[in-house]
Amino acid sequence: MGLPAGHGKPPARPAGPLVIPIRCLCSFNNSTMVDMDNPAALSPQPPGNVDKDAPLKEDIRLLGRLLGDVLRDQEGEAVFDVVETIRQTAVRFRREDDEQAGTELKTLLAKLSREETNSVVRAFSYFSHLANIAEDQHHIRRRRAHLLAGSKPQPSSVAYALTRLKDAGVAQDTVEGFLREALIAPVLTAHPTEVQRKSTLDAEHDIARLLAERDLPLTPKERARNLQLLQARIATLWQTRMLRYEKLTVADEIENALSYYRTTFLRELPAVYDDVEEEIAAQYGSAADGLDDAAYMQMGSWIGGDRDGNPNVNAATMQRALVRHSTTIFDFYLDEVHALGAELSPSTLLVSASPALLALADASPDHSPHRSDEPYRRALIGVYARLASTARELGATNILRKEVGHADAYRDASEFRAELQVLADSLNENHGAILAVPRLNGLVRAARIFGFHLASLDMRQSSDVHEKVLAELFARAGVEGDYAALSEDAKVRLLLDELAQPRLLYTPYESYSDITNSELQILRMAREIRKRYGTRAIRNYIISHTEEVSDLLEVLLLQKETGLFRPSEKKSDAMVIPLFETIPDLQRAAEIMGTWMALPIVADVIEHQGRLQEVMLGYSDSNKDGGFLTSNWELYQAELKLVKVFADANVKLRLFHGRGGTVGRGGGPSYEAILAQPPGTVNGQIRLTEQGEIISSKFSNPEIGRRNLELLVAATLEAGLMPHDADREQIERLSRFEPVMAELSQRAYKAYRDLVYETPGFTDYFFAATPIAEIAELNLGSRPASRKSTRRIEDLRAIPWGFSWGQCRLLLPGWFGFGAAVSGWLAEGDRDQRLALLREMAQHWPFFATLLSNMDMVLAKTDLAIASRYAELVPDADLRERIFKRIAAEYAETLHCLTLVTGTEERLVNNPLLARSIQNRFAYLDPLNHLQVELIQRHRALSAEEKVDERVHRGIHLSINGVAAGLRNTG
């Protein structure tokens, strides 16, 4: 099969990946390997003799050996030998750049039977999953070692941020005041790049727990038992279906997201608050007393409310989402209150209690004489009864422990929190403060964070849908026969006139289309949800494809039609939030917002919002529209212009960053991304999406989840409070840097658009040379892969666009155009001077440094030799040659230019742990890619009349799962 004609030899690969034979896993050449089965080997070793990564290697070695044992036991020695032969050949192909090994590998894969193929795919896929678990555990291990050593605070920690702030002269009162007003909100979305089933995730959670247990000083018998349980859970993985055979529903997506609350958020988010207060006290020397009522970090969700392009989301899914949210938090509260009842046993025979606590106990339905002197228990029995009544009123149907007797439901979450505070205050006043530490304090904090709604549910819809609904309402009411045909000025005049009218457009005596009825019912449901679950349950309405001021006014008018906007009160219950996505929209964002905020009726609404307005920026579509470099630059420019417009209007700006998993969709380290924002854009108000497999990567492990939540707080503190260097030197630098970036952006935009949108046949190449068609068939989520039933790149969602390029190992959206931009710019002036300027930009401009760092990571994961195998799937040889040659040339130029600017040919030189991680797993990822190509060739070779071979089909989808797990951020 070979490389595409004219391509030549694949680029040399970095030598020396970590080689872990599945058979015996004895290929390490590291003499400092720690034997984790020997507790004596864990004793401290002299500095300089310790390989910090030795435990990681040993964990991977152990998990690989156990996987090999399971494979041999489940599939037989013959299949095991096939897997091992493929592994060895793939390692030789990658390590030695051996073309003969490449030919052998293709021959081996082509000879596999359908049954063998799926076993091989599953074996390599599960190795990637197990390697991820080992790496996560090692991150936790290294962080603990750092803390135990008493080292200086790590960058990206709250301690580090507070140290910097204190050194810069920022006072404790300023920090506490900032946090009291702040809102930091991770928003979970259901975008379809999470390829793992919950059953798989559950088994992997157990494996992670058992692996962590091996760091403890276990007895030989306990260690043997641990090993047995690890093998059992890996065998469970092997016998568990990896793929979903039915398409996910919105209800499934809601349940999947809620599993992360139970695993991480319910306990770890309150714990982050504790950590922050402890660090403030440690840094400044006095307790952070001013944060008792702060709720600066809260959770958000799109799942069940995001209907942009998803016909499966409606009023019923919104209602279901809130019922399930509420049930989840009530289950947690009820369990915690029950546990507190067992723990808080102080007797009034021995210690006093506050009058308020005694009154709360007397109001309890518990009248047992056995607890007459135990007011905390009686009070908690009453709290439990009130919680149970409230839960039933809000939709919970399965309360496991029946309450002692009836009690009235709480009016709202603040009333529940107030009763918990009565218990806490009584303990504090009566020598019992320490008794509140294990559970009660965390529960009080959780009640403040999660309320009875758990997470704020955003509504989102496309502007063109709003236009259709209002066009129908205007026409049926006899106000305007063809609203859609009006000019922008005419639309704005009509919308403002209608907003001033006391009457409604809608009448129950007319018939309306399904879409109009559905959209209005969603807004009515939002009003009901706010009434039932609290005002934080729904408070945002996001407008996709915002292009004009009328797009915003349309939503305000629809809110008026459904009672969410009341002109007499000048108040909107759901903030109207524009989403600027494409390059032209980003360029007009500041102009649109300036006009919007200047409208008198909007100014009144913003006043009631606390002079705060949110704007959402779309990373994914802007990248698909204009490429990596231009997307980043236009986002940066839009933010700077928005800051000025909002300052002129005296309105506080909150940015909502629609980031995805891949760098092409705004992915990359969150801490660095926040610090790289333009000055003035992170002022304590920031929301950002967490999508797809990134949710699992960040939050499936509680300790890693807590760390990721902490770094969001740390970055927001540092970006929002650190005095900006506005000296003359820095201003002068930016005056030189920004014009260069603008020119680079123009060049990169032209190169990217020329390839993707202006090259004849590019769409055919993309659909043939990537598994986009096969990805669309996967049951990854409830949302279609494309907005319309076409093959146009414009209509394809940005998520499968990026996912497809990741699968074929090109990751084109994360780098294409950089080489053309830099080389072209260098060639048109004094090369040495211009190169020196680029290097200065990389050293002194966080925006440019982060851009280069993220691109560096993408290029480290890119493999042109593997991508060339996918190019062979393009049936038109001329098209294949023409387009792949252009991509390969730009890849080479991008590598060359990145080396010129950074001064190093090595990828990830500043992140050696990630570099090793990537190289370690490539030898096991490569066979999956080769197998995927082989299976796609078989699948696509079938004629229209031939029946699809389900085993081949399944093998393709299994390989997609494995590659996604191996790369970790492909969506």
HELIX and SHEET records of a PDB file:
HELIX    1   1 PRO A   39  LEU A   42  5                                   4    
HELIX    2   2 ALA A   54  GLU A   75  1                                  22    
HELIX    3   3 GLU A   77  GLU A   96  1                                  20    
HELIX    4   4 GLU A   99  LYS A  111  1                                  13    
HELIX    5   5 ARG A  114  LEU A  148  1                                  35    
HELIX    6   6 VAL A  158  ASP A  167  1                                  10    
HELIX    7   7 GLN A  172  GLU A  181  1                                  10    
HELIX    8   8 LYS A  198  GLU A  213  1                                  16    
HELIX    9   9 PRO A  220  GLN A  239  1                                  20    
HELIX   10  10 VAL A  250  TYR A  260  1                                  11    
HELIX   11  11 TYR A  261  PHE A  265  3                                   5    
HELIX   12  12 LEU A  266  TYR A  284  1                                  19    
HELIX   13  13 ASP A  289  LEU A  291  5                                   3    
HELIX   14  14 ALA A  315  GLU A  343  1                                  29    
HELIX   15  15 PRO A  355  ASP A  362  1                                   8    
HELIX   16  16 PRO A  369  ARG A  371  5                                   3    
HELIX   17  17 PRO A  375  GLU A  393  1                                  19    
HELIX   18  18 ALA A  413  GLU A  429  1                                  17    
HELIX   19  19 ALA A  433  ALA A  436  5                                   4    
HELIX   20  20 LEU A  440  PHE A  450  1                                  11    
HELIX   21  21 SER A  463  ARG A  476  1                                  14    
HELIX   22  22 TYR A  483  ALA A  485  5                                   3    
HELIX   23  23 GLU A  488  LEU A  499  1                                  12    
HELIX   24  24 ASP A  514  TYR A  533  1                                  20    
HELIX   25  25 VAL A  549  THR A  562  1                                  14    
HELIX   26  26 ILE A  583  ALA A  598  1                                  16    
HELIX   27  27 PRO A  600  HIS A  608  1                                   9    
HELIX   28  28 TYR A  619  GLY A  626  1                                   8    
HELIX   29  29 PHE A  628  ALA A  649  1                                  22    
HELIX   30  30 VAL A  663  ARG A  665  5                                   3    
HELIX   31  31 SER A  670  LEU A  675  1                                   6    
HELIX   32  32 GLU A  693  PHE A  699  1                                   7    
HELIX   33  33 PRO A  702  LEU A  721  1                                  20    
HELIX   34  34 ARG A  728  VAL A  756  1                                  29    
HELIX   35  35 PHE A  762  ALA A  769  1                                   8    
HELIX   36  36 ILE A  772  GLU A  777  1                                   6    
HELIX   37  37 ILE A  793  ASP A  795  5                                   3    
HELIX   38  38 ALA A  798  GLN A  807  1                                  10    
HELIX   39  39 LEU A  812  GLY A  814  5                                   3    
HELIX   40  40 PHE A  818  ALA A  827  1                                  10    
HELIX   41  41 ARG A  831  HIS A  844  1                                  14    
HELIX   42  42 PRO A  846  LYS A  861  1                                  16    
HELIX   43  43 LEU A  864  ALA A  871  1                                   8    
HELIX   44  44 ALA A  877  THR A  902  1                                  26    
HELIX   45  45 PRO A  912  ARG A  940  1                                  29    
HELIX   46  46 GLU A  950  LEU A  967  1                                  18    
SHEET    1   A 9 SER A 456  LEU A 457  0                                        
SHEET    2   A 9 GLY A 300  SER A 301  1                                        
SHEET    3   A 9 LEU A 183  THR A 189  1                                        
SHEET    4   A 9 GLN A 685  GLN A 691  1                                        
SHEET    5   A 9 LYS A 652  GLY A 658  1                                        
SHEET    6   A 9 LEU A 612  GLY A 618  1                                        
SHEET    7   A 9 MET A 575  PHE A 580  1                                        
SHEET    8   A 9 ASN A 540  SER A 544  1                                        
SHEET    9   A 9 MET A 459  SER A 462  1                                        
SHEET    1   B 2 PHE A 565  ARG A 566  0                                        
SHEET    2   B 2 LYS A 571  SER A 572 -1                                        
END                                                                             
